[in-house]
Amino acid sequence: MAGPAKTSERSISLLLLGLLAFSPPLLLIFSGQSTIFGIPSLFAYLFSAWVVLIALSRILAERARPDDGARVPPPGQR
Amino acid sequence: MLKGWIILLASIAYLCVLFAIAYYGDKRADRGRSLIANPYIYALSIAVYCTSWTFYGSVGRAAASGIDFLTIYLGPTLTFVAWWFVLRKILRISKAHRITSIADFIASRYGKSTLLGGLVTVIAVVGIMPYISLQLKAVSTSFRLLLEYPAIVMPKTEYVPHFLGDTALLVAGCMAAFSILFGTRHIDASEHHEGMVAAIAFESIVKLVAFLAIGVFVTFGLYGGFGDLFAKAAARPDLAKLFVVNSGTYGQWITLTVLSMAAIICLPRQFQVTVVENVDEDHLRKAVWLFPLYLLAINIFVLPIAFAGMMQFPGGNVDADTFVLTVPMAAKQEGLALFAYIGGLSAATAMVIVATVALSTMVCNDLVMPALLRIRAFRLHEKGDLSGLLLAIRRGSIIGIIMLGYLYFRFIGESVTLVSIGLVSFAAAAQFAPAIIGGIYWRGATRRGALAGLSGGFLVWAYTLLLPSFARSGWLPIDFVAHGPFGIAALQPYELFGLGGLDHMTHALFWSMLANIGLYIAVSLFSRQGAIERIQAALFVDVFRWSGERGSQFWRGTATVSDLQALVARFIGNRRADRAFSEYAKGRKINLSKMPEADAQLVNFAERLLAGAIGAASARVMVSTVAKAEIISIDEVMKILDETSQVIEYSHQLEEKGRELEQATTELREANARLQELDRLKDDFLSTVSHELRTPLTSIRSFTEILHDNPDLALGERKRFLGIIAKESERLTRLINQTLDLAKMEAGRMEWQMERLNPKAVVEDAVAAVGGLFEERGIRLDVQLPFRLPMVYADRDRLMQVLVNLLSNAADFCDEANGRVAVWGSAKQDEISIGVTDNGSGMPKSAQKQIFEKFQQADTARRGRTGGTGLGLSICRQIVEHFGGEIGVESRLGEGAQFIFHLPMAAAVERAGAKGEQRHPLSQLIPAAGKRLRIRKKKEVPAE
């Protein structure tokens, strides 16, 4: 469990990582006719970077503290 | 054979299943056993993002420009990665303010402005119209394609009436019926449509499974897996160029990513499912990775299908937007083709249903209701039950919106690819992003700023994207696009002010965002906020601080309870109003019937209840008709806001200070107790020491006196007396030395020369040092040491002192004749043990505990004989504990004793390392505690 400040820092870092991973200059590096296990390198890179980002995002979300304040129940309900 | 009636039957059967699920979902909700209250359904419902655009259009886009179709899914992934900052906050705000739509959200933030709500609604309706038309186009095209099976004939673009009538119109009718049935069943104070959410979650499963089925068939059925398919595609130069990105498409890549990042929040239907329909904020935590995972799954086979389609239909006369359907058709897979069609249908219906429900709520709450309330001729204030009117407005607007989409499709959208239609809508929705993001983070943003920004952005969007699409379909002169209006080249919609060289989308996004953000910031900076605006801004921006039912303190309402209840009942029905009010009363333990005047809290409660049904802006107007709910003056608002935030700030600081003080007090109290204990020990020690010193002194003095008084004592006698005097002074010296040692150690002033050393060598040295003593007394000394002992961290001289002490102690307690003493060593885990065993008289259990205390000896009678001071073992214990170890004794009376001490290995000490040295300033007061090396076991070392 991480506190709100820690989670904020991690979220920002992960967002920056995602922006970097999907930025055109990095794509150009993988943009070529070579293949990885028969899959063109660009496609292989994008999908694997995507999987990694989702995995990290999961770890972050599950470690974030459930709540940092009283949950607000809608009035007149439940 | 795929006959027309089979396809029709399948479509109808599918829609019936959908109705059944929605019906069941609603029934469960009525019974209070929600079907959708779990994060998986929530994530699946967010996947309404994947429409026909994804199902058919992605393949078309991939066939045309390669990988850049993926940006539409990477953008939302990035937004969900940043959920902690944006989605979580929006969700919290919306729950606190009972937000019913994106228009409501923006209007509510900027002072519950009806004008702003209306503007957002207009932009949303106009902007989403092309998107709805895209769905109709996809369904009608796929239906007509499938009808021609086994031939693969592209449907003609011009209008050809079919035996079933106009298929698109038919589809539109079905979708309108569904939306009306499950989106506007009743006016709900929470604006939840559980049946609808259950149905679209189901549709998300259907479209995913359908797409994966086709992908697997194409990749592994038609080709030998990914490698084979890509290798075959690579052989064709026109396909191989799709494997790479070239630097010319940088701009487009970034544009599409940014657009889709904004769209996942700003599209009215996404706002509806993600925010409004959310039943538990905690579901978001799972959805933030489940939804991107869904996007990933549905995109895996896009490229294979696109390449397969281009290889199957090399002529280019089959529209790439239809590959998902035409590839299985060409392979004569009737069942799969039908499944593909159903998948596409599910993608389209889900989008249209949610979009129309979201838009109709906005049209009703933020456009029609405020207008009706404003027009006095309707005398709406005086009418009775209005929930029927609300429902009628919503139903009417659903039909109207779907018809608008249909008209756009019929007259404009038929000739354009799916993705380019959809992107026009994305660009419109993205116009909301500055007002939303600014609204939740920038307290100073004003209503006028938001109005100016939104209008500016919307106008530029319409000019650079919507009008050209009209022109290209022949509804405006094409000269308008080519040469600009009235031939003014600087105003060409695709090259505004001479900005050329960009694709249309990047161009439009740049100009519309420049106008939008520029006006939003500039006007906000130079305009003033009204009182309500200030309150709302504070409540939105600081939502995590102002949790709960804040806001009521800003109103001074005077209304009767019955008036309020009647007002609410007019919109949400008597039964629901009764229930809400009685729950309110119960929650606060008040009796409403005995309370003639409603207080500000109740007025606020009623307003929020109404806001759930008719939007914040309308609710404000309605409540003000019965409650003269005056907002308090701006100065007072400022005072409350400032004071409250300052008070909260101070109280946080005070709490923090309080905690620190409390901790310091506890530590001081402990230190004090310890000091008092030390003081008492010192006193005891002093009195004991002086007593102990007196004994040898007395004996020295008396023998000296004897010698002095009797000069004629025999030589032998004289020698004996002098011997005693020498021995006693020796003992005195030792006593003083040891006392000094002990005092130094306890005060922490002992100088230790800690080093890594080999305990075996020290033991051997100690044995050599005491060897003479043992020989003299005829006691056998056995040394049983292993070949090598691990290094320890200790002071060599002190360790030696311990060993010599223990050995001479043992010698003292052994009988001279058959005495045997053994010294041994062993190593285990992180510590080494050294023991000294004798076969002497031993000691009782009671003595074992005290033997390490000062001046405690097992056998006081023996003291005189052995010359022990009673401090030796106490010093040993101090030394061993200083080294981080411990010492103990095992013995039974008459069976000898075994003293064992354990020391941590040097390696373990170094591992515990720096942490063991951490000291609290207060521990300086407690000498013994501060100097002791603490060795932590590995598992006790905290992770962070």
Contacts between the chains, C-beta under 8 A, distances in Angstrom:
chain1	res1	chain2	res2	distance
A	7	B	84	5.7
A	8	B	84	6.3
A	8	B	85	7.3
A	11	B	81	7.1
A	11	B	82	5.9
A	11	B	83	7.6
A	11	B	84	4.2
A	11	B	85	6.4
A	12	B	82	7.8
A	12	B	85	7.9
A	14	B	81	5.2
A	15	B	78	6.4
A	15	B	81	5.2
A	15	B	82	4.6
A	18	B	74	8.0
A	18	B	77	7.0
A	18	B	78	4.8
A	18	B	81	5.3
A	19	B	78	6.6
A	22	B	71	7.9
A	22	B	74	5.1
A	22	B	78	7.4
A	22	B	257	6.6
A	24	B	245	7.0
A	24	B	247	7.4
A	24	B	249	7.9
A	24	B	250	4.6
A	24	B	253	5.3
A	24	B	254	7.0
A	27	B	67	7.9
A	27	B	245	5.2
A	27	B	253	7.5
A	28	B	245	6.7
A	28	B	247	6.6
A	31	B	243	7.8
A	31	B	244	4.1
A	31	B	245	5.0
A	31	B	246	7.6
A	32	B	244	6.5
A	33	B	234	6.9
A	33	B	240	6.8
A	33	B	243	6.5
A	33	B	244	7.5
A	35	B	227	7.7
A	35	B	230	6.7
A	35	B	231	7.9
A	35	B	234	7.9
A	37	B	226	7.7
A	37	B	227	6.7
A	38	B	225	7.4
A	38	B	226	5.8
A	38	B	227	2.4
A	38	B	228	7.4
A	38	B	230	5.9
A	38	B	231	6.5
A	39	B	226	5.5
A	39	B	227	7.1
A	39	B	230	6.0
A	40	B	230	5.8
A	40	B	234	7.5
A	40	B	243	4.3
A	42	B	67	6.1
A	42	B	243	6.2
A	42	B	244	6.2
A	42	B	245	6.8
A	43	B	67	6.7
A	43	B	243	7.5
A	43	B	303	6.2
A	46	B	67	6.7
A	46	B	70	6.2
A	46	B	74	8.0
A	47	B	296	7.2
A	47	B	300	7.3
A	50	B	74	7.0
A	50	B	77	6.8
A	50	B	292	7.6
A	50	B	296	5.6
A	51	B	296	6.9
A	53	B	77	6.4
A	53	B	81	6.6
A	53	B	292	7.6
A	54	B	77	7.1
A	54	B	289	5.3
A	54	B	292	4.9
A	54	B	293	5.5
A	54	B	296	6.7
A	55	B	289	7.8
A	57	B	80	7.0
A	57	B	81	5.1
A	57	B	288	6.0
A	57	B	289	4.8
A	57	B	292	7.0
A	58	B	288	7.8
A	58	B	289	3.9
A	61	B	83	7.4
A	61	B	285	4.7
A	61	B	286	7.4
A	61	B	288	4.9
A	61	B	289	6.1
A	62	B	285	6.9
A	64	B	84	6.8
A	64	B	285	7.0
A	66	B	282	6.3
A	66	B	285	7.8
A	67	B	281	7.6
A	67	B	282	7.6
A	68	B	544	6.3
A	69	B	544	5.4
A	69	B	545	7.8
A	69	B	547	4.6
A	70	B	547	5.0
A	70	B	548	6.1
A	71	B	281	6.6
A	72	B	92	7.3
A	72	B	95	5.5
A	72	B	96	4.8
A	72	B	547	5.7
A	72	B	548	6.0
A	72	B	549	7.8
A	74	B	95	6.5
A	74	B	98	6.0
A	74	B	190	6.0
A	74	B	612	7.4
A	75	B	98	8.0
A	75	B	549	6.9
A	75	B	580	7.3
A	75	B	584	6.4
A	75	B	605	5.2
A	75	B	608	5.8
A	75	B	609	6.4
A	76	B	189	6.3
A	76	B	579	7.3
A	76	B	580	3.1
A	76	B	581	7.4
A	76	B	583	5.6
A	76	B	584	6.0
A	76	B	605	7.4
A	76	B	609	5.4
A	77	B	189	7.1
A	77	B	190	5.8
A	77	B	580	7.5
A	77	B	583	7.7
